[in-house]
Amino acid sequence: MQFLLFLLFLAALTAASAFGLTADTRDSADWKPTEEGRRWRSRAC
């Protein structure tokens, strides 16, 4: 039963991904924040 629930969960994730309902919010390995895909830059005054 647990295996079937796991397969159902994976199928739901696959379906959500296929319909574009998921998003990858990771930018890169350093995890710097972005605004509309552009990296924030701290500027010295």
PyMOL Python script that loads the backbone (N, CA, C, O; Angstrom):
from pymol import cmd

cmd.read_pdbstr("""\
ATOM      1  N   MET A   1       0.818  -1.189   0.000  1.00  0.00           N
ATOM      2  CA  MET A   1       0.000   0.000   0.000  1.00  0.00           C
ATOM      3  C   MET A   1       0.867   1.260   0.000  1.00  0.00           C
ATOM      4  O   MET A   1       0.581   2.218  -0.718  1.00  0.00           O
ATOM      5  N   GLN A   2       1.912   1.251   0.798  1.00  0.00           N
ATOM      6  CA  GLN A   2       2.798   2.416   0.853  1.00  0.00           C
ATOM      7  C   GLN A   2       3.490   2.634  -0.490  1.00  0.00           C
ATOM      8  O   GLN A   2       3.698   3.769  -0.918  1.00  0.00           O
ATOM      9  N   PHE A   3       3.842   1.537  -1.140  1.00  0.00           N
ATOM     10  CA  PHE A   3       4.490   1.639  -2.448  1.00  0.00           C
ATOM     11  C   PHE A   3       3.542   2.268  -3.465  1.00  0.00           C
ATOM     12  O   PHE A   3       3.969   3.077  -4.290  1.00  0.00           O
ATOM     13  N   LEU A   4       2.267   1.907  -3.416  1.00  0.00           N
ATOM     14  CA  LEU A   4       1.283   2.489  -4.326  1.00  0.00           C
ATOM     15  C   LEU A   4       1.098   3.980  -4.063  1.00  0.00           C
ATOM     16  O   LEU A   4       0.961   4.759  -5.007  1.00  0.00           O
ATOM     17  N   LEU A   5       1.091   4.383  -2.811  1.00  0.00           N
ATOM     18  CA  LEU A   5       0.991   5.804  -2.479  1.00  0.00           C
ATOM     19  C   LEU A   5       2.209   6.572  -2.982  1.00  0.00           C
ATOM     20  O   LEU A   5       2.089   7.697  -3.467  1.00  0.00           O
ATOM     21  N   PHE A   6       3.364   5.964  -2.863  1.00  0.00           N
ATOM     22  CA  PHE A   6       4.590   6.589  -3.362  1.00  0.00           C
ATOM     23  C   PHE A   6       4.521   6.758  -4.878  1.00  0.00           C
ATOM     24  O   PHE A   6       4.883   7.814  -5.396  1.00  0.00           O
ATOM     25  N   LEU A   7       4.063   5.734  -5.592  1.00  0.00           N
ATOM     26  CA  LEU A   7       3.914   5.825  -7.041  1.00  0.00           C
ATOM     27  C   LEU A   7       2.881   6.881  -7.434  1.00  0.00           C
ATOM     28  O   LEU A   7       3.063   7.589  -8.425  1.00  0.00           O
ATOM     29  N   LEU A   8       1.810   6.985  -6.668  1.00  0.00           N
ATOM     30  CA  LEU A   8       0.801   8.005  -6.925  1.00  0.00           C
ATOM     31  C   LEU A   8       1.384   9.402  -6.726  1.00  0.00           C
ATOM     32  O   LEU A   8       1.100  10.318  -7.498  1.00  0.00           O
ATOM     33  N   PHE A   9       2.190   9.556  -5.700  1.00  0.00           N
ATOM     34  CA  PHE A   9       2.853  10.838  -5.444  1.00  0.00           C
ATOM     35  C   PHE A   9       3.785  11.196  -6.595  1.00  0.00           C
ATOM     36  O   PHE A   9       3.777  12.336  -7.061  1.00  0.00           O
ATOM     37  N   LEU A  10       4.580  10.252  -7.057  1.00  0.00           N
ATOM     38  CA  LEU A  10       5.479  10.507  -8.173  1.00  0.00           C
ATOM     39  C   LEU A  10       4.700  10.831  -9.451  1.00  0.00           C
ATOM     40  O   LEU A  10       5.105  11.700 -10.224  1.00  0.00           O
ATOM     41  N   ALA A  11       3.598  10.142  -9.669  1.00  0.00           N
ATOM     42  CA  ALA A  11       2.764  10.410 -10.835  1.00  0.00           C
ATOM     43  C   ALA A  11       2.163  11.813 -10.758  1.00  0.00           C
ATOM     44  O   ALA A  11       2.063  12.497 -11.777  1.00  0.00           O
ATOM     45  N   ALA A  12       1.766  12.245  -9.572  1.00  0.00           N
ATOM     46  CA  ALA A  12       1.218  13.591  -9.407  1.00  0.00           C
ATOM     47  C   ALA A  12       2.288  14.648  -9.677  1.00  0.00           C
ATOM     48  O   ALA A  12       2.009  15.669 -10.307  1.00  0.00           O
ATOM     49  N   LEU A  13       3.501  14.409  -9.206  1.00  0.00           N
ATOM     50  CA  LEU A  13       4.599  15.345  -9.479  1.00  0.00           C
ATOM     51  C   LEU A  13       4.920  15.398 -10.967  1.00  0.00           C
ATOM     52  O   LEU A  13       5.170  16.471 -11.517  1.00  0.00           O
ATOM     53  N   THR A  14       4.911  14.257 -11.605  1.00  0.00           N
ATOM     54  CA  THR A  14       5.182  14.199 -13.047  1.00  0.00           C
ATOM     55  C   THR A  14       4.103  14.946 -13.821  1.00  0.00           C
ATOM     56  O   THR A  14       4.410  15.698 -14.746  1.00  0.00           O
ATOM     57  N   ALA A  15       2.863  14.747 -13.457  1.00  0.00           N
ATOM     58  CA  ALA A  15       1.764  15.432 -14.140  1.00  0.00           C
ATOM     59  C   ALA A  15       1.836  16.939 -13.914  1.00  0.00           C
ATOM     60  O   ALA A  15       1.635  17.714 -14.848  1.00  0.00           O
ATOM     61  N   ALA A  16       2.118  17.355 -12.696  1.00  0.00           N
ATOM     62  CA  ALA A  16       2.233  18.788 -12.410  1.00  0.00           C
ATOM     63  C   ALA A  16       3.377  19.400 -13.199  1.00  0.00           C
ATOM     64  O   ALA A  16       3.252  20.516 -13.704  1.00  0.00           O
ATOM     65  N   SER A  17       4.472  18.697 -13.308  1.00  0.00           N
ATOM     66  CA  SER A  17       5.601  19.185 -14.086  1.00  0.00           C
ATOM     67  C   SER A  17       5.257  19.265 -15.565  1.00  0.00           C
ATOM     68  O   SER A  17       5.645  20.221 -16.237  1.00  0.00           O
ATOM     69  N   ALA A  18       4.544  18.290 -16.076  1.00  0.00           N
ATOM     70  CA  ALA A  18       4.164  18.272 -17.493  1.00  0.00           C
ATOM     71  C   ALA A  18       3.227  19.428 -17.837  1.00  0.00           C
ATOM     72  O   ALA A  18       3.270  19.954 -18.949  1.00  0.00           O
ATOM     73  N   PHE A  19       2.388  19.820 -16.894  1.00  0.00           N
ATOM     74  CA  PHE A  19       1.457  20.925 -17.133  1.00  0.00           C
ATOM     75  C   PHE A  19       2.036  22.274 -16.743  1.00  0.00           C
ATOM     76  O   PHE A  19       1.335  23.284 -16.805  1.00  0.00           O
ATOM     77  N   GLY A  20       3.309  22.311 -16.340  1.00  0.00           N
ATOM     78  CA  GLY A  20       3.957  23.581 -16.013  1.00  0.00           C
ATOM     79  C   GLY A  20       3.546  24.160 -14.678  1.00  0.00           C
ATOM     80  O   GLY A  20       3.609  25.374 -14.484  1.00  0.00           O
ATOM     81  N   LEU A  21       3.129  23.323 -13.765  1.00  0.00           N
ATOM     82  CA  LEU A  21       2.681  23.801 -12.456  1.00  0.00           C
ATOM     83  C   LEU A  21       3.797  23.822 -11.419  1.00  0.00           C
ATOM     84  O   LEU A  21       3.571  24.207 -10.272  1.00  0.00           O
ATOM     85  N   THR A  22       4.976  23.419 -11.807  1.00  0.00           N
ATOM     86  CA  THR A  22       6.106  23.433 -10.888  1.00  0.00           C
ATOM     87  C   THR A  22       7.116  24.479 -11.339  1.00  0.00           C
ATOM     88  O   THR A  22       7.130  24.874 -12.505  1.00  0.00           O
ATOM     89  N   ALA A  23       7.948  24.920 -10.427  1.00  0.00           N
ATOM     90  CA  ALA A  23       8.962  25.909 -10.765  1.00  0.00           C
ATOM     91  C   ALA A  23      10.238  25.602 -10.000  1.00  0.00           C
ATOM     92  O   ALA A  23      10.194  25.214  -8.833  1.00  0.00           O
ATOM     93  N   ASP A  24      11.352  25.775 -10.650  1.00  0.00           N
ATOM     94  CA  ASP A  24      12.645  25.617 -10.003  1.00  0.00           C
ATOM     95  C   ASP A  24      13.141  27.008  -9.639  1.00  0.00           C
ATOM     96  O   ASP A  24      13.481  27.793 -10.524  1.00  0.00           O
ATOM     97  N   THR A  25      13.187  27.319  -8.371  1.00  0.00           N
ATOM     98  CA  THR A  25      13.555  28.657  -7.937  1.00  0.00           C
ATOM     99  C   THR A  25      15.050  28.788  -7.669  1.00  0.00           C
ATOM    100  O   THR A  25      15.515  29.856  -7.271  1.00  0.00           O
ATOM    101  N   ARG A  26      15.800  27.722  -7.881  1.00  0.00           N
ATOM    102  CA  ARG A  26      17.235  27.789  -7.641  1.00  0.00           C
ATOM    103  C   ARG A  26      17.916  28.523  -8.790  1.00  0.00           C
ATOM    104  O   ARG A  26      17.637  28.260  -9.960  1.00  0.00           O
ATOM    105  N   ASP A  27      18.797  29.431  -8.450  1.00  0.00           N
ATOM    106  CA  ASP A  27      19.529  30.183  -9.462  1.00  0.00           C
ATOM    107  C   ASP A  27      20.805  29.464  -9.854  1.00  0.00           C
ATOM    108  O   ASP A  27      21.088  29.271 -11.036  1.00  0.00           O
ATOM    109  N   SER A  28      21.554  29.079  -8.871  1.00  0.00           N
ATOM    110  CA  SER A  28      22.807  28.378  -9.108  1.00  0.00           C
ATOM    111  C   SER A  28      23.284  27.802  -7.784  1.00  0.00           C
ATOM    112  O   SER A  28      22.554  27.808  -6.793  1.00  0.00           O
ATOM    113  N   ALA A  29      24.484  27.316  -7.777  1.00  0.00           N
ATOM    114  CA  ALA A  29      24.998  26.655  -6.576  1.00  0.00           C
ATOM    115  C   ALA A  29      25.193  27.626  -5.417  1.00  0.00           C
ATOM    116  O   ALA A  29      25.197  27.208  -4.259  1.00  0.00           O
ATOM    117  N   ASP A  30      25.356  28.908  -5.709  1.00  0.00           N
ATOM    118  CA  ASP A  30      25.618  29.836  -4.603  1.00  0.00           C
ATOM    119  C   ASP A  30      24.336  30.439  -4.031  1.00  0.00           C
ATOM    120  O   ASP A  30      24.395  31.151  -3.029  1.00  0.00           O
ATOM    121  N   TRP A  31      23.196  30.179  -4.632  1.00  0.00           N
ATOM    122  CA  TRP A  31      21.896  30.580  -4.105  1.00  0.00           C
ATOM    123  C   TRP A  31      21.767  32.079  -3.892  1.00  0.00           C
ATOM    124  O   TRP A  31      21.135  32.499  -2.922  1.00  0.00           O
ATOM    125  N   LYS A  32      22.341  32.897  -4.758  1.00  0.00           N
ATOM    126  CA  LYS A  32      22.173  34.343  -4.629  1.00  0.00           C
ATOM    127  C   LYS A  32      20.763  34.718  -5.076  1.00  0.00           C
ATOM    128  O   LYS A  32      20.246  34.142  -6.033  1.00  0.00           O
ATOM    129  N   PRO A  33      20.137  35.676  -4.397  1.00  0.00           N
ATOM    130  CA  PRO A  33      18.779  36.054  -4.789  1.00  0.00           C
ATOM    131  C   PRO A  33      18.762  36.793  -6.118  1.00  0.00           C
ATOM    132  O   PRO A  33      19.741  37.440  -6.490  1.00  0.00           O
ATOM    133  N   THR A  34      17.654  36.696  -6.827  1.00  0.00           N
ATOM    134  CA  THR A  34      17.505  37.397  -8.099  1.00  0.00           C
ATOM    135  C   THR A  34      16.189  38.156  -8.113  1.00  0.00           C
ATOM    136  O   THR A  34      15.280  37.877  -7.332  1.00  0.00           O
ATOM    137  N   GLU A  35      16.112  39.103  -9.003  1.00  0.00           N
ATOM    138  CA  GLU A  35      14.873  39.822  -9.239  1.00  0.00           C
ATOM    139  C   GLU A  35      14.570  39.709 -10.723  1.00  0.00           C
ATOM    140  O   GLU A  35      15.252  40.304 -11.556  1.00  0.00           O
ATOM    141  N   GLU A  36      13.537  38.938 -11.043  1.00  0.00           N
ATOM    142  CA  GLU A  36      13.157  38.652 -12.424  1.00  0.00           C
ATOM    143  C   GLU A  36      14.322  38.049 -13.214  1.00  0.00           C
ATOM    144  O   GLU A  36      14.523  38.373 -14.384  1.00  0.00           O
ATOM    145  N   GLY A  37      15.076  37.180 -12.569  1.00  0.00           N
ATOM    146  CA  GLY A  37      16.171  36.500 -13.245  1.00  0.00           C
ATOM    147  C   GLY A  37      17.486  37.246 -13.224  1.00  0.00           C
ATOM    148  O   GLY A  37      18.507  36.698 -13.640  1.00  0.00           O
ATOM    149  N   ARG A  38      17.491  38.467 -12.757  1.00  0.00           N
ATOM    150  CA  ARG A  38      18.745  39.244 -12.678  1.00  0.00           C
ATOM    151  C   ARG A  38      19.262  39.214 -11.255  1.00  0.00           C
ATOM    152  O   ARG A  38      18.514  39.404 -10.297  1.00  0.00           O
ATOM    153  N   ARG A  39      20.558  38.972 -11.137  1.00  0.00           N
ATOM    154  CA  ARG A  39      21.140  38.894  -9.792  1.00  0.00           C
ATOM    155  C   ARG A  39      21.217  40.262  -9.137  1.00  0.00           C
ATOM    156  O   ARG A  39      21.474  41.280  -9.779  1.00  0.00           O
ATOM    157  N   TRP A  40      20.982  40.240  -7.818  1.00  0.00           N
ATOM    158  CA  TRP A  40      21.153  41.460  -7.046  1.00  0.00           C
ATOM    159  C   TRP A  40      22.639  41.719  -6.911  1.00  0.00           C
ATOM    160  O   TRP A  40      23.426  40.788  -6.738  1.00  0.00           O
ATOM    161  N   ARG A  41      23.011  42.948  -6.986  1.00  0.00           N
ATOM    162  CA  ARG A  41      24.411  43.307  -6.783  1.00  0.00           C
ATOM    163  C   ARG A  41      24.487  44.341  -5.660  1.00  0.00           C
ATOM    164  O   ARG A  41      23.834  45.383  -5.713  1.00  0.00           O
ATOM    165  N   SER A  42      25.267  44.045  -4.679  1.00  0.00           N
ATOM    166  CA  SER A  42      25.452  45.024  -3.609  1.00  0.00           C
ATOM    167  C   SER A  42      26.491  46.028  -4.090  1.00  0.00           C
ATOM    168  O   SER A  42      27.601  45.658  -4.474  1.00  0.00           O
ATOM    169  N   ARG A  43      26.134  47.246  -4.063  1.00  0.00           N
ATOM    170  CA  ARG A  43      27.031  48.299  -4.544  1.00  0.00           C
ATOM    171  C   ARG A  43      27.524  49.136  -3.382  1.00  0.00           C
ATOM    172  O   ARG A  43      26.756  49.502  -2.492  1.00  0.00           O
ATOM    173  N   ALA A  44      28.797  49.432  -3.401  1.00  0.00           N
ATOM    174  CA  ALA A  44      29.371  50.286  -2.349  1.00  0.00           C
ATOM    175  C   ALA A  44      28.978  51.734  -2.619  1.00  0.00           C
ATOM    176  O   ALA A  44      28.894  52.171  -3.767  1.00  0.00           O
ATOM    177  N   CYS A  45      28.742  52.457  -1.548  1.00  0.00           N
ATOM    178  CA  CYS A  45      28.335  53.852  -1.692  1.00  0.00           C
ATOM    179  C   CYS A  45      29.478  54.745  -2.151  1.00  0.00           C
ATOM    180  O   CYS A  45      29.290  55.950  -2.318  1.00  0.00           O
TER     181      CYS A  45
END
""", "prot")
cmd.dss("prot")
cmd.show_as("cartoon", "prot")
cmd.util.cbc("prot")
cmd.orient("prot")
